[in-house]
Amino acid sequence: MSRSDGALLAAAVSAVRAAGARMLERFEPLTRTPPDRDGVVKAILENDRASLAVGRELLEAARPDAGWVEDELEGGALPSGEFWVVDPVEGNVNHVHGLTEWGISATLVRDNVPVLTAVHEPVAGRLYTAVRGAGVAYVNGVPMRPSAKTELKAAIVTTGQAKPGETGETHRRIGQSVTAMLNAALVVRMTVPATFQLGLVAAGHIDGFWQHSDVRSGLVAGALLVAEAGGVVTDTRGKPWTLASEDFLACAPGIHREAVEVLRALA
């Protein structure tokens, strides 16, 4: 890790911790959600603004020339150069519903490659970090390694609904992939946010994650965590994953081939 990237990682950690503290102040586990979709969306947007009011200034000060991705639901490749890809409240819908699975993620992407990331889960007290090329990813300063599973029938795998308003075709692929994995894996889970699931893959608590969507803010941080921890990150056909990929797969090395065989037929 270069001295420059080390300083940027420290800034990213500070930003996600500060934003996480703000959102923890706003979190009420006994909350009852608004009665309609408009109320839920309003609460989500208010959370985003509160988080960005704290974290964005710190990240922009650390890297003034880096671009900023305004919409965390965007997908696809970015222009050349550096960009902060930030999800101000990842799992925001969980926060609004009084559920604990939410956090803050900040990833610096350089020429379409994630180069460093910090992910903070305030309720659980977890901080994930990774820098490209280091060959290690950390949770609370402890190195992570993916699981040693060698067969899909012994594996816990997971997927998620990437964003509201996905196309019918994407929903079809999600449904068919869940059915296929139910027939192939030990346990199949479906939940959000994606980065939390990918942190669990990196740490070996679950064995694989796939997603039929390209929402980059939910993938860049986790992709870097899994890759640096020693996992395998590709698309569902086994090709190297990039920001331009249509779908995503991250696995423990020992089950990747089988996971690709299950998912490739549905692509």
N, C-alpha and C positions, 0 to 999 in steps of 0.2 A: 504494500500500500504506500503510495507516494505521500509526502508530507502534506501536499495540497489536498488530496482526497481525504486524508485523515482529519484535516481541519474542517472540511465540508461535512464529513460524517458527524463530527462533534456538533456542528451547527444544526444538522438535521435532527440529531438526538434532542438538542435543546428545544427545537421548534415543536417536535411531536410531544415532548413532555409538557411544555407550556400549554399547548393547545389541549392536550389531554386533561390537564388540571382544570382548565376552563370548562370543558365539557363534563367533567365529573361534578363540578358545582351545579351544572344544569340537569344532572341525571337524577331521576326519582324512580327507584325500582318498584314502587307501589303505584306508579302513575296509571291512569286510565286514558286511553288514546282518544283523540278526537273522533266523533261519530261518523265522519265521512272522509272520502278520499282527499277532498280539498283541504280539510283540516290537517290530515297527515302530511300532505305535501308542504303546507305552510310551516308546520313544525320542523320538517326536515330542512327547509331552506333557512329558517331562523338558526338552526344548529350550525349549518355550514357557515353562515355569516359570523357567528360568534367564534367559531374555531379559527377561521381565516383572519379575523381581526387580531389574533394573537400570533399565529404561526407564520403567516405569509411575510410579514415584515422581517422576521428573523432569517428566513430563507433567502429573501431578496437581498438583504444586507450581506449575507455570506457569499452570494454569487450574483452580483448586480447585472451581469451581462447574460445570464441564463434566461431563456424564455419561460413562460408560465402557461400551463395548460388550464384554460378556464373551466372547461366542462369535464368533470370526472367520469362522465358516462361515454365520452368519445372513444373511438377505436381507430385502428389503422396506424400506419407509419407517420412519423413526424418529419418536418424539414430537418436538414442537417444542422448541427450545432447542439447546444446544451439546453435542456428543458427540465424544470422541476415538474414532476408528475405527482400530484398530491391528492389524496382523498381526505378532505377535512374532517369527515366523520365516517369512516368506513364501517358499514353496518348501521348506518344512520337510522334505518327503519327499526332496528332492534332498540336503539337508544330511545326512540319515540315511544316504543311499546313497553318500556321498562325492563327490557331484556339486557343481559350483561355483555353480550357478544358484539362489542363495538370498539373502535379504536381510531388512531390517527396514523396515516402512513405518508412518508415523504421519500421519493426516489429521484435521484438525478440520472437523467437519460442523456447520453452523449452519442450523437450520430446514430440514434435509434437503438442503442445498447444500454440497458440499465447498468450503472457503474457503482452506485452505492445506495443503500436504503436504510431507513430506520422506521420501525413499526412499533407503536406503543399501545398496549391494552391496559388502560387505567384501572379497570375493576379487578382484573386478574393480577395486575402488577407485573406484567411481562413486557420486556423490551427486546425486540429482534433487531439485529444489525448484520450487515454484510457489505463487503467491498469486492468488486469484481477482481478475479485473479488471485485473491488471498488463499483460496482453497479451504476456507472455513467460514461458517456462519455461526452466529451466537444468539442465545437467548439468555438475558440477564448475565452476560459475560461468560456463559458456559458454552463450549463448542457443541454443535449439534451434528448428528449423523442420521441418515435415513435408516429405515428398518432393514433387517437382514432377511425378510421374507423372500422365498424363492418360488412360491406358487400362488396364483391368484385365488385359488379356492380357500386359502388361509388368510386372505387379505381383507382389511377394512378399506373401502374406497368411498369417495365422496364427490358430489358435484353440486351445482347451485344454479339458481335463476339469476343471470347476470344483471339484468335491469328490467324495470317495468316496460311494457310495450314491445317486447321482442316479437319478431315475426312468427306467423303460424308455422313456417318451415323450421325455424329454430326450435319452437316448442315441440314439433314432431320429433326432431332429432334428439332433444332432451329426453322425451318420453321413451323413445325406442332404446336409447342408450342406457337408461335406468333399468328397463326390462332386461336388456342383454346382460348388464352387470349383475342383476339379481340372480341370473342363471349361472354366473361364472365366479362371483366373489363370495366371501364369507358373509360380509355385512356391507350394505350400501346405505350411505347417508346423503341427505340433500339439505343444504343450509347455506346461509350467507353470514358474513362476507367471505369472499374467496381467499383473501390474504390470510385469514385466520386458519383456513384449512391447509393452505400451503405451508404455513409455519409448522403445523402439526406433521406434515409430510417431511419437512426438513429435519424435524426432531425425532422422527421415527414412531410417533404415536399413532398415525394412520399411514397407510401404505401407498395411496395414490389419489390424485384429484384430476378430474377432467372438466372442461367447460366448452359448450358450443356457443361461444360468443367471444368477441375480441375487445371487450371493455378494458382498455390498457391500465387504468388506475387500479383495477382489481387483480392484475396479473404481474406487472413489472416488479413489484416488491417481492412477491412470493416466488416468482421465477428465479430471481437472483438468490434468494435464501436457499431454495432447493438445490440450485446448481452448485453454489459454493459449499453447501453441506455434503455434496457427493451424490445427489440424486440425478435423475435424467429428466430433461425438459424438452419436449417436442410438440408437434401438433398431433392430432389423433391418428395420423397415418404414419407416424414415426419420423417425419422430416424435422429438421432443426426448427425450433420455434423462433419467430421474429415478431415484431410489432405488426407486420403485415399479414400474419397468419390468421386464418378464419376461425380456428379453434385451438385448443390447448390441452396438453397432457403433462403431468408431472408425477413421477413415480419413484419408488425405491428401485434400484437397478434390477433386482432379481425378479420383479413382476412386470417390468415395462414391456417386454416382448409380448406377453400374453394379453396385456391391456390393449396394446395396439391391435392385435388380432381380433379382439372383441369389438373395438370401436371403428376400425377401418372399414368394415363391411357396411357401416351405417352412414359413412361420409357422403 
